[in-house]
């Protein structure tokens, strides 16, 4: 009984340290973005360029400050969803119902549905040993 509690406490401690690493990465991402966007704002560079430059600087390609890129990618996906929601909330139904906008939306939906299916179908048809690889790729595309 005592041994199980000790293992449980160790597991909790490891999880706590992992959570602290994620919070550190989150603070680094926000702080670096704030500094870079503020500096580039004085030069009249758009903020989106500042966010990209900050990501390049703290990511594994340059300074390597952010330790777990996967967790930051998950956070970035949530950010993209919120960005798209914000854009959608600014668009009215009249703007979205224009033929050009509606046509582009339909093409995007068809592409997002058809491309993963075609990848899967190609993997099955070619007798690939690892169709799971294609599922991961198609999930990233969609």
N, CA, C and O of each residue as an XYZ file, in Angstrom:
568
protein
N       0.822     -1.196      0.000
C       0.000      0.000      0.000
C       0.864      1.258      0.000
O       0.594      2.204     -0.740
N       1.892      1.265      0.823
C       2.763      2.438      0.892
C       3.539      2.595     -0.413
O       3.760      3.710     -0.885
N       3.950      1.459     -0.991
C       4.710      1.519     -2.233
C       3.875      2.135     -3.372
O       4.399      2.920     -4.161
N       2.601      1.790     -3.460
C       1.719      2.356     -4.479
C       1.567      3.857     -4.323
O       1.511      4.580     -5.318
N       1.500      4.336     -3.086
C       1.396      5.782     -2.844
C       2.668      6.496     -3.279
O       2.609      7.597     -3.825
N       3.804      5.881     -3.041
C       5.065      6.503     -3.434
C       5.157      6.621     -4.950
O       5.589      7.650     -5.469
N       4.755      5.577     -5.656
C       4.784      5.625     -7.119
C       3.808      6.680     -7.632
O       4.106      7.411     -8.577
N       2.648      6.748     -7.002
C       1.653      7.744     -7.406
C       2.181      9.157     -7.194
O       1.973     10.027     -8.040
N       2.859      9.396     -6.079
C       3.424     10.723     -5.803
C       4.527     11.068     -6.791
O       4.654     12.224     -7.195
N       5.326     10.082     -7.185
C       6.381     10.326     -8.169
C       5.753     10.683     -9.511
O       6.210     11.602    -10.191
N       4.701      9.953     -9.892
C       4.028     10.238    -11.158
C       3.429     11.636    -11.147
O       3.493     12.352    -12.146
N       2.847     12.026    -10.016
C       2.301     13.384     -9.915
C       3.402     14.428    -10.019
O       3.212     15.476    -10.637
N       4.552     14.144     -9.415
C       5.673     15.081     -9.485
C       6.198     15.241    -10.904
O       6.537     16.348    -11.323
N       6.266     14.140    -11.642
C       6.731     14.204    -13.027
C       5.745     14.999    -13.868
O       6.149     15.821    -14.690
N       4.451     14.759    -13.668
C       3.440     15.498    -14.419
C       3.496     16.986    -14.084
O       3.316     17.825    -14.966
N       3.743     17.319    -12.820
C       3.838     18.715    -12.410
C       5.007     19.405    -13.106
O       4.888     20.549    -13.543
N       6.128     18.712    -13.206
C       7.302     19.284    -13.881
C       7.015     19.468    -15.371
O       7.421     20.471    -15.957
N       6.315     18.504    -15.992
C       5.969     18.644    -17.403
C       5.028     19.826    -17.612
O       5.147     20.552    -18.599
N       4.088     20.020    -16.677
C       3.184     21.165    -16.780
C       3.952     22.470    -16.632
O       3.638     23.451    -17.306
N       4.950     22.494    -15.763
C       5.762     23.698    -15.604
C       6.562     23.994    -16.866
O       6.726     25.154    -17.243
N       7.060     22.942    -17.522
C       7.788     23.148    -18.782
C       6.875     23.758    -19.836
O       7.284     24.659    -20.569
N       5.632     23.269    -19.917
C       4.684     23.826    -20.880
C       4.376     25.278    -20.547
O       4.302     26.115    -21.447
N       4.197     25.589    -19.269
C       3.922     26.977    -18.885
C       5.116     27.877    -19.190
O       4.944     29.023    -19.606
N       6.326     27.357    -18.984
C       7.523     28.132    -19.325
C       7.550     28.428    -20.822
O       7.819     29.555    -21.239
N       7.269     27.402    -21.621
C       7.242     27.595    -23.073
C       6.175     28.601    -23.470
O       6.394     29.431    -24.352
N       5.028     28.529    -22.824
C       3.934     29.457    -23.116
C       4.323     30.892    -22.781
O       4.044     31.807    -23.557
N       4.956     31.093    -21.652
C       5.400     32.438    -21.262
C       6.459     32.947    -22.235
O       6.446     34.120    -22.606
N       7.373     32.074    -22.651
C       8.415     32.474    -23.606
C       7.787     32.880    -24.939
O       8.187     33.876    -25.542
N       6.800     32.102    -25.395
C       6.146     32.417    -26.666
C       5.444     33.768    -26.585
O       5.598     34.600    -27.479
N       4.676     33.993    -25.523
C       3.953     35.258    -25.395
C       4.903     36.439    -25.202
O       4.712     37.489    -25.815
N       5.922     36.280    -24.358
C       6.843     37.384    -24.100
C       7.651     37.743    -25.347
O       7.809     38.919    -25.673
N       8.154     36.735    -26.033
C       8.942     37.024    -27.235
C       8.062     37.646    -28.314
O       8.501     38.550    -29.024
N       6.834     37.175    -28.442
C       5.916     37.758    -29.424
C       5.639     39.219    -29.092
O       5.631     40.074    -29.978
N       5.414     39.497    -27.829
C       5.134     40.868    -27.411
C       6.305     41.793    -27.725
O       6.107     42.888    -28.252
N       7.505     41.366    -27.408
C       8.690     42.203    -27.628
C       8.948     42.412    -29.118
O       9.162     43.539    -29.566
N       8.925     41.320    -29.883
C       9.229     41.429    -31.310
C       8.164     42.245    -32.040
O       8.497     43.075    -32.886
N       6.888     42.021    -31.726
C       5.817     42.775    -32.381
C       5.905     44.257    -32.019
O       5.663     45.116    -32.867
N       6.246     44.563    -30.770
C       6.378     45.966    -30.369
C       7.542     46.642    -31.094
O       7.422     47.780    -31.549
N       8.668     45.936    -31.196
C       9.821     46.515    -31.891
C       9.539     46.706    -33.384
O       9.865     47.748    -33.952
N       8.942     45.713    -34.005
C       8.654     45.831    -35.433
C       7.494     46.789    -35.705
O       7.390     47.344    -36.798
N       6.634     46.982    -34.726
C       5.545     47.937    -34.865
C       6.055     49.359    -35.033
O       5.457     50.165    -35.746
N       7.169     49.658    -34.367
C       7.775     50.987    -34.513
C       8.310     51.201    -35.931
O       8.406     52.333    -36.403
N       8.653     50.110    -36.595
C       9.134     50.193    -37.975
C       7.994     50.029    -38.986
O       8.230     49.941    -40.191
N       6.763     49.990    -38.480
C       5.545     49.838    -39.289
C       5.502     48.509    -40.051
O       5.009     48.436    -41.176
N       6.031     47.462    -39.410
C       5.954     46.113    -39.956
C       4.698     45.469    -39.375
O       4.454     45.598    -38.176
N       3.899     44.784    -40.178
C       2.671     44.167    -39.676
C       2.940     43.179    -38.536
O       3.988     42.535    -38.491
N       1.989     43.075    -37.631
C       2.176     42.234    -36.449
C       2.319     40.755    -36.810
O       3.022     40.020    -36.117
N       1.673     40.314    -37.870
C       1.781     38.901    -38.246
C       3.225     38.535    -38.581
O       3.666     37.424    -38.288
N       3.968     39.464    -39.196
C       5.386     39.222    -39.476
C       6.170     39.128    -38.168
O       7.103     38.334    -38.055
N       5.790     39.939    -37.183
C       6.446     39.879    -35.880
C       6.224     38.547    -35.188
O       7.144     38.002    -34.579
N       5.003     38.015    -35.276
C       4.715     36.712    -34.678
C       5.527     35.609    -35.348
O       6.038     34.711    -34.680
N       5.641     35.683    -36.658
C       6.419     34.666    -37.382
C       7.894     34.756    -37.001
O       8.536     33.735    -36.753
N       8.427     35.961    -36.954
C       9.845     36.140    -36.591
C      10.096     35.681    -35.164
O      11.119     35.053    -34.890
N       9.180     35.983    -34.251
C       9.334     35.540    -32.855
C       9.335     34.014    -32.786
O      10.120     33.428    -32.040
N       8.463     33.373    -33.557
C       8.435     31.913    -33.573
C       9.714     31.313    -34.106
O      10.202     30.307    -33.591
N      10.256     31.929    -35.138
C      11.517     31.439    -35.697
C      12.643     31.606    -34.678
O      13.487     30.722    -34.534
N      12.655     32.724    -33.980
C      13.733     32.982    -33.015
C      13.726     32.015    -31.841
O      14.777     31.483    -31.484
N      12.568     31.774    -31.232
C      12.534     30.940    -30.031
C      12.366     29.462    -30.347
O      12.517     28.626    -29.456
N      12.059     29.122    -31.587
C      11.863     27.731    -31.967
C      13.171     26.963    -32.064
O      14.248     27.518    -31.843
N      13.070     25.688    -32.395
C      14.266     24.839    -32.428
C      15.238     25.183    -33.548
O      16.396     24.768    -33.505
N      14.786     25.944    -34.560
C      15.664     26.283    -35.671
C      16.690     27.344    -35.349
O      17.737     27.385    -35.995
N      16.438     28.208    -34.377
C      17.374     29.297    -34.075
C      17.919     29.162    -32.654
O      18.942     28.513    -32.435
N      17.233     29.777    -31.692
C      17.730     29.758    -30.310
C      17.365     28.489    -29.550
O      18.062     28.114    -28.607
N      16.299     27.833    -29.941
C      15.910     26.580    -29.298
C      15.417     26.736    -27.870
O      15.589     25.828    -27.057
N      14.807     27.869    -27.551
C      14.337     28.107    -26.189
C      13.113     27.251    -25.867
O      12.995     26.733    -24.756
N      12.216     27.100    -26.813
C      11.014     26.295    -26.596
C      11.399     24.827    -26.674
O      11.970     24.381    -27.669
N      11.081     24.068    -25.611
C      11.552     22.687    -25.527
C      10.623     21.689    -26.201
O      11.098     20.768    -26.866
N       9.318     21.845    -26.050
C       8.384     20.873    -26.621
C       7.545     21.541    -27.705
O       6.560     22.219    -27.416
N       7.943     21.342    -28.937
C       7.288     22.000    -30.058
C       5.874     21.460    -30.261
O       4.994     22.196    -30.705
N       5.643     20.187    -29.943
C       4.316     19.590    -30.153
C       3.240     20.305    -29.337
O       2.154     20.574    -29.848
N       3.531     20.610    -28.086
C       2.533     21.291    -27.256
C       2.261     22.704    -27.767
O       1.128     23.179    -27.692
N       3.265     23.363    -28.275
C       3.068     24.692    -28.840
C       2.267     24.596    -30.136
O       1.474     25.489    -30.437
N       2.462     23.524    -30.906
C       1.670     23.327    -32.118
C       0.190     23.167    -31.783
O      -0.670     23.683    -32.498
N      -0.106     22.457    -30.705
C      -1.503     22.294    -30.280
C      -2.088     23.656    -29.918
O      -3.222     23.967    -30.283
N      -1.324     24.452    -29.214
C      -1.768     25.797    -28.856
C      -1.954     26.650    -30.105
O      -2.882     27.455    -30.174
N      -1.084     26.481    -31.081
C      -1.200     27.239    -32.332
C      -2.462     26.849    -33.090
O      -3.108     27.707    -33.693
N      -2.817     25.581    -33.070
C      -4.041     25.154    -33.739
C      -5.272     25.780    -33.090
O      -6.214     26.168    -33.781
N      -5.262     25.875    -31.776
C      -6.363     26.548    -31.074
C      -6.401     28.020    -31.470
O      -7.477     28.589    -31.655
N      -5.233     28.633    -31.600
C      -5.165     30.025    -32.032
C      -5.716     30.235    -33.424
O      -6.386     31.234    -33.688
N      -5.438     29.295    -34.320
C      -5.968     29.399    -35.686
C      -7.489     29.285    -35.673
O      -8.175     30.013    -36.390
N      -8.009     28.380    -34.866
C      -9.468     28.242    -34.762
C     -10.087     29.532    -34.247
O     -11.112     29.977    -34.763
N      -9.477     30.134    -33.239
C      -9.999     31.396    -32.710
C      -9.896     32.517    -33.737
O     -10.793     33.356    -33.826
N      -8.816     32.542    -34.513
C      -8.664     33.538    -35.563
C      -9.754     33.382    -36.618
O     -10.367     34.366    -37.033
N      -9.993     32.156    -37.048
C     -11.037     31.915    -38.041
C     -12.417     32.254    -37.492
O     -13.272     32.755    -38.222
N     -12.633     31.982    -36.215
C     -13.907     32.351    -35.595
C     -14.071     33.866    -35.609
O     -15.149     34.377    -35.913
N     -12.994     34.581    -35.279
C     -13.060     36.049    -35.298
C     -13.347     36.592    -36.680
O     -14.124     37.536    -36.823
N     -12.734     36.014    -37.699
C     -12.998     36.443    -39.076
C     -14.438     36.145    -39.447
O     -15.114     36.977    -40.052
N     -14.911     34.954    -39.085
C     -16.291     34.588    -39.391
C     -17.303     35.466    -38.692
O     -18.366     35.750    -39.243
N     -16.985     35.902    -37.477
C     -17.929     36.756    -36.752
C     -18.008     38.154    -37.366
O     -18.998     38.858    -37.171
N     -16.984     38.559    -38.100
C     -17.009     39.869    -38.747
C     -17.684     39.832    -40.120
O     -18.118     40.862    -40.634
N     -17.768     38.647    -40.699
C     -18.438     38.509    -41.980
C     -19.944     38.399    -41.755
O     -20.401     37.695    -40.855
N     -20.685     39.087    -42.564
C     -22.127     38.976    -42.487
C     -22.632     37.900    -43.428
O     -21.894     37.430    -44.294
N     -23.878     37.509    -43.262
C     -24.463     36.490    -44.137
C     -24.537     36.995    -45.568
O     -24.426     36.206    -46.506
N     -24.722     38.301    -45.752
C     -24.796     38.869    -47.105
C     -23.440     38.741    -47.800
O     -23.380     38.375    -48.973
N     -22.349     39.039    -47.084
C     -21.018     38.928    -47.672
C     -20.683     37.479    -48.018
O     -20.061     37.208    -49.045
N     -21.094     36.562    -47.165
C     -20.753     35.154    -47.384
C     -21.583     34.544    -48.502
O     -21.158     33.569    -49.123
N     -22.750     35.097    -48.768
C     -23.613     34.502    -49.783
C     -23.284     34.980    -51.199
O     -23.945     34.562    -52.150
N     -22.294     35.831    -51.360
C     -21.875     36.242    -52.701
C     -21.339     35.027    -53.450
O     -20.676     34.184    -52.846
N     -21.606     34.916    -54.738
C     -21.224     33.714    -55.493
C     -19.733     33.387    -55.435
O     -19.371     32.215    -55.327
N     -18.871     34.379    -55.503
C     -17.424     34.112    -55.493
C     -16.992     33.542    -54.140
O     -16.222     32.584    -54.084
N     -17.482     34.125    -53.071
C     -17.105     33.666    -51.727
C     -17.682     32.285    -51.468
O     -16.994     31.408    -50.946
N     -18.934     32.090    -51.828
C     -19.579     30.802    -51.621
C     -18.904     29.713    -52.455
O     -18.718     28.594    -51.978
N     -18.539     30.034    -53.694
C     -17.849     29.064    -54.541
C     -16.500     28.664    -53.969
O     -16.145     27.485    -53.984
N     -15.747     29.631    -53.466
C     -14.455     29.335    -52.855
C     -14.620     28.466    -51.612
O     -13.822     27.559    -51.376
N     -15.645     28.740    -50.825
C     -15.901     27.936    -49.636
C     -16.243     26.497    -50.001
O     -15.780     25.561    -49.349
N     -17.050     26.320    -51.039
C     -17.418     24.966    -51.475
C     -16.193     24.218    -51.990
O     -16.017     23.038    -51.688
N     -15.351     24.889    -52.758
C     -14.128     24.248    -53.257
C     -13.234     23.838    -52.084
O     -12.669     22.744    -52.090
N     -13.104     24.694    -51.097
C     -12.303     24.358    -49.919
C     -12.849     23.169    -49.161
O     -12.084     22.310    -48.723
N     -14.161     23.104    -48.999
C     -14.769     21.970    -48.305
C     -14.599     20.673    -49.080
O     -14.299     19.632    -48.495
N     -14.789     20.730    -50.388
C     -14.642     19.531    -51.209
C     -13.192     19.052    -51.165
O     -12.938     17.853    -51.050
N     -12.252     19.975    -51.256
C     -10.829     19.613    -51.209
C     -10.479     18.982    -49.862
O      -9.786     17.966    -49.812
N     -10.954     19.578    -48.782
C     -10.641     19.059    -47.452
C     -11.236     17.674    -47.235
O     -10.690     16.889    -46.460
N     -12.336     17.359    -47.898
C     -12.945     16.041    -47.760
C     -12.354     15.041    -48.760
O     -12.158     13.874    -48.419
N     -12.073     15.477    -49.969
C     -11.652     14.551    -51.017
C     -10.180     14.164    -50.922
O      -9.836     13.009    -51.171
N      -9.306     15.098    -50.570
C      -7.878     14.804    -50.574
C      -7.496     13.699    -49.592
O      -6.776     12.780    -49.983
N      -7.944     13.745    -48.336
C      -7.609     12.623    -47.437
C      -8.154     11.287    -47.937
O      -7.493     10.256    -47.815
N      -9.368     11.312    -48.502
C      -9.944     10.073    -49.034
C      -9.110      9.546    -50.192
O      -8.864      8.343    -50.278
N      -8.673     10.429    -51.080
C      -7.856      9.993    -52.213
C      -6.500      9.454    -51.753
O      -5.984      8.498    -52.331
N      -5.922     10.066    -50.715
C      -4.670      9.542    -50.170
C      -4.875      8.143    -49.608
O      -4.067      7.246    -49.849
N      -5.945      7.963    -48.869
C      -6.241      6.659    -48.282
C      -6.480      5.627    -49.378
O      -5.981      4.503    -49.308
N      -7.243      6.020    -50.385
C      -7.550      5.116    -51.485
C      -6.275      4.720    -52.233
O      -6.113      3.560    -52.611
N      -5.385      5.668    -52.442
C      -4.110      5.386    -53.109
C      -3.269      4.423    -52.280
O      -2.638      3.517    -52.824
N      -3.261      4.617    -50.967
C      -2.485      3.736    -50.096
C      -3.033      2.317    -50.134
O      -2.263      1.357    -50.144
N      -4.335      2.178    -50.155
C      -4.942      0.846    -50.206
C      -4.719      0.204    -51.577
O      -4.443     -0.994    -51.656
N      -4.832      0.973    -52.641
C      -4.707      0.451    -53.991
C      -3.277     -0.001    -54.281
O      -3.057     -1.007    -54.956
N      -2.310      0.755    -53.764
C      -0.913      0.419    -54.042
C      -0.404     -0.701    -53.146
O       0.715     -1.179    -53.334
N      -1.210     -1.129    -52.172
C      -0.785     -2.205    -51.274
C       0.279     -1.763    -50.300
O       1.130     -2.556    -49.896
N       0.237     -0.510    -49.923
C       1.232      0.024    -48.999
C       1.176     -0.726    -47.671
O       0.101     -1.068    -47.178
N       2.342     -0.970    -47.109
C       2.403     -1.678    -45.837
C       1.954     -0.799    -44.686
O       1.556     -1.306    -43.637
N       2.012      0.504    -44.868
C       1.721      1.415    -43.765
C       0.705      2.477    -44.178
O       1.081      3.632    -44.378
N      -0.571      2.116    -44.311
C      -1.561      3.132    -44.657
C      -1.773      4.140    -43.529
O      -2.316      5.220    -43.760
N      -1.351      3.799    -42.315
C      -1.472      4.737    -41.201
C      -0.683      6.008    -41.440
O      -1.073      7.084    -40.987
N       0.423      5.883    -42.150
C       1.234      7.051    -42.491
C       0.425      8.024    -43.339
O       0.527      9.237    -43.160
N      -0.375      7.501    -44.257
C      -1.196      8.345    -45.111
C      -2.346      8.970    -44.331
O      -2.768     10.089    -44.622
N      -2.853      8.239    -43.334
C      -3.922      8.813    -42.501
C      -3.414     10.019    -41.734
O      -4.109     11.029    -41.624
N      -2.203      9.918    -41.205
C      -1.617     11.050    -40.473
C      -1.417     12.225    -41.415
O      -1.738     13.359    -41.060
N      -0.892     11.976    -42.608
C      -0.674     13.046    -43.581
C      -1.995     13.677    -43.979
O      -2.099     14.902    -44.056
N      -2.998     12.863    -44.232
C      -4.286     13.413    -44.658
C      -4.940     14.190    -43.526
O      -5.636     15.171    -43.790
N      -4.744     13.789    -42.279
C      -5.306     14.544    -41.158
C      -4.645     15.906    -41.055
O      -5.301     16.887    -40.705
N      -3.349     15.981    -41.356
C      -2.642     17.256    -41.314
C      -3.123     18.182    -42.429
O      -3.223     19.393    -42.230
N      -3.421     17.621    -43.597
C      -3.873     18.424    -44.723
C      -5.273     18.960    -44.470
O      -5.558     20.128    -44.733
N      -6.145     18.094    -43.957
C      -7.531     18.495    -43.717
C      -7.571     19.420    -42.532
O      -8.644     19.884    -42.147
